[in-house]
Amino acid sequence: MKKKIRARNVQTDDYRQKRKKKRIAGKCLILAAGVVLLFFIFRTTLHKPSDTAGFSEKYINLMELPEYLQFTYYTDTEWKEQLKEKLDLDVETGGYFTYGQLEDILKLLKVEDYVEIPEKKLTSYVKRTEWNLIYEQLLELLDTSGKVKKQPVFILEQVMKDQGSTIYAQLPDALTLSTPQKLEQRKVYEMYLFGDQILGICGDSEKAITLSNTFVTGADDKITFLYQKREYTLPVTLQEKIENTVCDLSFEDGEITKIQKKSDSIEGKLLTLSDEKVEIDGYGVIDRAKELPVYQVYDTVTQKDLTDIVLGNMNISYIVADKCVCAILLKEPAQIKTVRVLLLDGSSTIHANVWVKSDSDCTVSVGKNTEKKEAGSMIAASDYLKEAFGDSLKIEPSEDGRLTLCDETGKETSLPYRGSFEIRRQEDGYALVNVLPMEQYLYGVVVSEMMAACPMEALKTQAVCARSYAYIQMMRGDYAYLGAHMDDSTNYQVYNKQAEDAAACQAVDATTGQVISYEGQVVEAYYYSTSYGHSGDMQSWNLETDGANGYLKGVWLRKEPQKLDLSDEKAFAEYIQTPDEDCYDSFANYFRWHAVLGIADAAGSDASIAQVNLRKAAKPDSVSIKKDGKEKEQAAGFGKITGVNIQKRTSCGGVCSLLLAYEHGTVVLSDEYSIRSVLGTFLTGVTGQDGKERTDMSVLPSSYFAITEAGGDTIQLAGGGYGHGIGMSQNGAKGMADAGMNCEEILKNFYSGIELVNCYEEE
C-alpha cells in the first residue's frame, strides 16, 4: 500500500511540475504579447500623431491646406469655407491630413485622374515628403501663371512672432511663415513661395548664394553690412580692411567665401528713372540693376528708397559694374530748388511731335552735341531725336528768355514758359518736361488755380499751399520715368494755363520758400474750390484721420460754428437745403446746388457699372461688389439700377458709404471720388445758386449731398460744395481774406496744429 501510495504521489508531483511549467510558459507568452502590444502602442505614439496635434515637420496639418491651395480658384479664406462646406473639414481646428482627405480634395479640384499618389490606407497620414511630390503635380496642372515659386531661400534672420515669423532673406521683400518652424541662420532652404508668403519648405539646399550690392560699413575680423534695409554683422577672415564700400558677398555652407568690391562710379544729378534705365545729367542714359539699392552715406548711414531721390535736385554717386548702375550713394541732402513739370498734350503724357520757339537766342543740345539757335527759330524734336529712350533734347533760352509751343506752321499754341525744356523720345512720341525754379513755377500755378482778382492774403494762402503741395510731389516723383515730378493738370496743380499776373507773382514773392509743416514734416496741402460751410477730413477718402493726417481736421467755415451732428441724416438734409450766409463760401455758385440723376436708361446703369469696375481697380478697399451674396472683384451682368441709399456719413457730413442696388447685385462705395464719379454717370443736370443748369458734368460736384426725392425715373439731390472738400477751400480763403484775415490766420483755420517754415532754410 505504501508503495502504491508513494508511486501515486510521484505521479502527482510530475503532473504538478508539468502544470507549473505550462503556467509559467503561458504567463511568459502573455507577458511577451503585452510587451509587443506596448511596443506597438509606444511606436504609434511616437510616430503616428493624433488627429488634434499641431504643426509637425513630418506630417501636413489641415490648417496648412488653405495656404497651399490659394493659387487655384479661391483665396485661403475661401478655401477654409469650401473645405468646410464641401468636405466637412474644419481646418481651423487642425488635425493631420489623411490620404482619404487628399483623394476628396483632388476630386474637388477635378484632377483625381491626373495626379499620381502612393497606395496607402485612407486613414494614413500624408508625410511632407509625399505631399511635396503631389504638390508639384498640382502646380504643373493648375498653376499655369506661375503664382507659386519654388526657389532657394538664404536665411539671414528670423523674427519669431505670436503667430508664425518674419523671414529676412536674400530676396527683395521680407517673407512670412505662418507655421512655428525655427530655421537656421545662414542656411539655404528650398521653399514654395506665394508672393511674400512661405507655403512650405521642401528641404535643405546646397546652392551657393550671393548677396549683391550690399553696403559694407566695416570689415576686419567681423563684417557689418546693410542689405534690404537691415544691418547684419557676421564673422569673417579678411586680407584687407573694407570700409564704406558696395560689395557682393558670396556664401557657401553658411560662410562668406568671396567679397567683390565695387568702386567704379559716376557723379551727377538723376534726370530720369525707369525700371530698366537711368539718365544722369552730363552722362546720358545707362542700364540699371533690377534691384537698385540706395544708400545714404552722409550723417547716419542708412538704406533709403528710390523714391527718396529728388529728380534733378541732388548730386549723386552711381556705382557701376558691367556698364550697369548697381547702387546709388546719396552724399548730401536734396536742395529743393528746381521743379520738373510734364507738359501734357490734352490728357496724354505723350506728344505726337513737339515744335518750340524761343523769344531769345537759345542753346540746343543732345548729349554732348550743342548748337546755338537765333531768337524765333523753329525747333522740331523729330529733327534731333531719332531713337526711343536715347539722350534727351535740351532747349535753354538765354537769360529771361521764354519758350513757346507751336504747331508745324509756327503758330503759337501755348503761353510762354519760363525755364528750359527737356524732350525725350518715347516709342509712341515725345515726352515734354519744363524745368524751372520752384518760385517761377508757382507764378504759373497761383494765377491758374485762383483768380488774380482775389485779395492778396488769399493769393498768398494759395501760394503757400501750392508750394507745400509741389514740395511733396517733388519727393514722390510720380513721373520719374519721364523725367518729371508732376504734370501741369488738375491731376496735380494747374500750371501756366493763365497768363502771369503781377498780383499772383507778388503773392509768390511775398511768401518765398514758405511751406506748411505739421509735427516737423512738410505736409501735402490739399485744396479744392468750394465748401458747403464745413471742411472734411480723411474719412472722405476712406483713410485714417489721425497720425500724419492729423492736420486735416474738419472745421466749420463760418463766423460762428454751428451745433449740428452732421453725421445725422435728418440734420444734414435740413442744413444742406438752408442758405447760410455766415459761411465764408456762401457767395460761391456751388456753395449750394441741386442735381438730377436719370436712372431709367439701361445704358446709364451699364455706364455706372463700368465706372464701378474702374474705381474697384483704382481703389479696391473703397468698392465692395456683391452678386448672389458673394464678394466679387468685378461687376458684370448686374442689370438696371433699382435704388440708391446713403448708408453712412462722416462726422463732417460727407457721404462715406453709398449703396447702389441693381437687379442682380449690389455695390457699396466708400470714398468721395468713387461716389461722385459713379453717380456722375447718371447726371442729367446740376444747377448752382445762379439758377443756371449745367448738363455737361460727368462727376457730381461733391459728396456733400442729401437725397430729397427718389421715385420713378429720377433721383433728386440737394448738395453743397465743389471738389473733394479736404484742406483749404479756395473760395473760403477769399471770404476769409475779405473778412480781414491774413495768410497765416487763414491757413491755421483750414489746417490744424501747423506752422509755417522755409523749405530752403530747412536744408
HELIX and SHEET records of a PDB file:
HELIX    1   1 LYS A    2  HIS A   47  1                                  46    
HELIX    2   2 LEU A   62  GLU A   64  5                                   3    
HELIX    3   3 LEU A   65  LEU A   69  1                                   5    
HELIX    4   4 ASP A   76  LEU A   87  1                                  12    
HELIX    5   5 VAL A   91  THR A   93  5                                   3    
HELIX    6   6 TYR A   99  LEU A  108  1                                  10    
HELIX    7   7 ARG A  128  LEU A  142  1                                  15    
HELIX    8   8 LEU A  306  ASP A  308  5                                   3    
HELIX    9   9 ALA A  381  ASP A  383  5                                   3    
HELIX   10  10 MET A  438  GLU A  449  1                                  12    
HELIX   11  11 MET A  456  ARG A  476  1                                  21    
HELIX   12  12 ALA A  480  LEU A  482  5                                   3    
HELIX   13  13 ALA A  502  ALA A  510  1                                   9    
HELIX   14  14 MET A  538  TRP A  541  5                                   4    
HELIX   15  15 GLY A  547  ASN A  549  5                                   3    
HELIX   16  16 GLU A  569  ILE A  576  1                                   8    
HELIX   17  17 ASN A  589  PHE A  591  5                                   3    
HELIX   18  18 ALA A  602  ALA A  618  1                                  17    
HELIX   19  19 PRO A  620  SER A  622  5                                   3    
HELIX   20  20 GLU A  672  GLY A  680  1                                   9    
HELIX   21  21 GLN A  730  ASP A  738  1                                   9    
HELIX   22  22 CYS A  743  PHE A  750  1                                   8    
SHEET    1   A 6 VAL A 148  MET A 160  0                                        
SHEET    2   A 6 SER A 165  ALA A 169 -1                                        
SHEET    3   A 6 LEU A 175  LEU A 177 -1                                        
SHEET    4   A 6 GLN A 197  ASP A 204  1                                        
SHEET    5   A 6 VAL A 188  PHE A 194 -1                                        
SHEET    6   A 6 VAL A 148  MET A 160 -1                                        
SHEET    1   B 5 ARG A 230  PRO A 235  0                                        
SHEET    2   B 5 LYS A 222  TYR A 227 -1                                        
SHEET    3   B 5 ILE A 209  ALA A 219 -1                                        
SHEET    4   B 5 THR A 245  GLU A 252 -1                                        
SHEET    5   B 5 GLU A 255  LYS A 262 -1                                        
SHEET    1   C 7 THR A 302  LYS A 304  0                                        
SHEET    2   C 7 VAL A 294  GLN A 296 -1                                        
SHEET    3   C 7 CYS A 324  LEU A 330  1                                        
SHEET    4   C 7 GLY A 284  ARG A 288  1                                        
SHEET    5   C 7 LYS A 277  ILE A 280 -1                                        
SHEET    6   C 7 SER A 265  LEU A 273 -1                                        
SHEET    7   C 7 ASN A 315  ALA A 321 -1                                        
SHEET    1   D 7 ASN A 369  LYS A 373  0                                        
SHEET    2   D 7 CYS A 362  VAL A 366 -1                                        
SHEET    3   D 7 LEU A 393  PRO A 397 -1                                        
SHEET    4   D 7 SER A 420  GLN A 426 -1                                        
SHEET    5   D 7 GLY A 429  PRO A 437 -1                                        
SHEET    6   D 7 THR A 338  LEU A 342 -1                                        
SHEET    7   D 7 MET A 486  ASP A 487  1                                        
SHEET    1   E 3 MET A 378  ALA A 380  0                                        
SHEET    2   E 3 TRP A 355  SER A 358 -1                                        
SHEET    3   E 3 LEU A 403  CYS A 406 -1                                        
SHEET    1   F 3 GLN A 521  VAL A 522  0                                        
SHEET    2   F 3 GLN A 514  TYR A 518 -1                                        
SHEET    3   F 3 GLU A 755  ASN A 758 -1                                        
SHEET    1   G 2 TYR A 527  TYR A 528  0                                        
SHEET    2   G 2 MET A 728  SER A 729  1                                        
SHEET    1   H 5 GLU A 693  ARG A 694  0                                        
SHEET    2   H 5 LEU A 683  THR A 687 -1                                        
SHEET    3   H 5 TRP A 593  GLY A 598 -1                                        
SHEET    4   H 5 THR A 714  GLY A 719 -1                                        
SHEET    5   H 5 PHE A 705  GLY A 711 -1                                        
SHEET    1   I 5 LYS A 630  LYS A 632  0                                        
SHEET    2   I 5 VAL A 623  LYS A 627 -1                                        
SHEET    3   I 5 GLY A 665  LEU A 669 -1                                        
SHEET    4   I 5 VAL A 655  TYR A 662 -1                                        
SHEET    5   I 5 ILE A 641  ARG A 649 -1                                        
END                                                                             
